[in-house]
C-alpha cells in the first residue's frame, strides 16, 4: 500500500500559538482527531484529541482559551511525500 492510498487529503494546519479551544473547534468542524502544527512552513508537531486530554485537562488548571498548541502538542512528527 502506498501512502497516497491511506492519507487524508486537504489537511488544514495551524500555528503553535493557536489556542487549544480553536483547535478543538477545528477538529469538530472537520470531523478529525488531530491537527498538524506548523511554523515557518515546517511541520513541528500534532495536536490530537488525546493530547488535549492527557497533556491539558488531566494536568490540572487548564484553560482551553489560554493554553496554546505548543503546550500540549506531540513533537517529533515526521512527514513524507
C-alpha positions as CSV (number, residue, x, y, z in Angstrom):
1,X,0.0,0.0,0.0
2,X,1.2,3.5,-0.8
3,X,0.9,6.5,1.5
4,X,-1.4,8.2,-1.0
5,X,-3.9,5.4,-0.7
6,X,-4.2,5.8,3.1
7,X,-3.7,9.5,3.6
8,X,-6.2,12.2,4.3
9,X,-6.2,15.0,1.7
10,X,-7.0,18.6,2.3
11,X,-5.4,18.9,5.7
12,X,-5.5,22.3,7.5
13,X,-2.8,23.2,9.9
14,X,-2.4,25.9,12.5
15,X,0.4,27.7,14.2
16,X,1.9,26.7,17.6
17,X,0.4,29.7,19.4
18,X,-3.2,28.8,18.4
19,X,-5.4,28.3,21.5
20,X,-6.5,24.7,22.1
21,X,-10.1,25.9,22.1
22,X,-9.8,26.9,18.5
23,X,-8.1,23.6,17.6
24,X,-10.9,21.7,19.2
25,X,-13.5,23.7,17.2
26,X,-11.5,22.9,14.0
27,X,-11.4,19.2,14.9
28,X,-15.2,19.2,15.3
29,X,-15.8,21.2,12.1
30,X,-13.5,18.8,10.0
31,X,-14.5,15.7,12.0
32,X,-10.9,14.7,12.7
33,X,-9.0,13.7,15.8
34,X,-5.8,15.6,15.1
35,X,-4.5,18.9,13.6
36,X,-0.9,19.4,12.3
37,X,1.0,22.3,13.8
38,X,3.3,24.2,11.5
39,X,5.8,27.1,11.9
40,X,7.9,28.7,9.2
41,X,6.4,26.4,6.6
42,X,7.6,23.3,8.6
43,X,5.6,20.6,10.4
44,X,6.7,20.9,14.1
45,X,4.0,18.8,15.8
46,X,0.5,17.5,16.0
47,X,-2.3,18.2,18.5
48,X,-4.6,15.1,18.9
49,X,-7.7,14.8,21.0
50,X,-5.7,12.6,23.3
51,X,-3.0,15.4,23.7
52,X,-5.8,17.8,24.7
53,X,-7.0,15.4,27.4
54,X,-3.7,14.0,28.7
55,X,-1.4,17.0,28.3
56,X,-4.1,19.6,29.1
57,X,-7.2,18.7,31.0
58,X,-5.6,15.9,33.1
59,X,-2.7,18.2,34.2
60,X,-5.0,20.4,36.4
61,X,-5.5,24.1,35.9
62,X,-6.4,24.0,32.2
63,X,-8.0,26.9,30.3
64,X,-8.5,25.9,26.7
65,X,-8.8,29.5,25.6
66,X,-5.4,30.4,27.1
67,X,-3.4,27.1,26.5
68,X,-1.6,27.0,23.2
69,X,-1.0,24.2,20.8
70,X,2.7,24.3,21.7
71,X,1.9,23.5,25.3
72,X,0.0,20.2,24.5
73,X,1.2,19.1,21.1
74,X,3.1,15.9,20.3
75,X,6.6,16.8,19.0
76,X,9.0,15.0,16.7
77,X,6.5,14.4,13.9
78,X,7.8,13.0,10.6
79,X,6.2,13.6,7.2
80,X,6.7,12.0,3.9
81,X,5.8,12.8,0.3
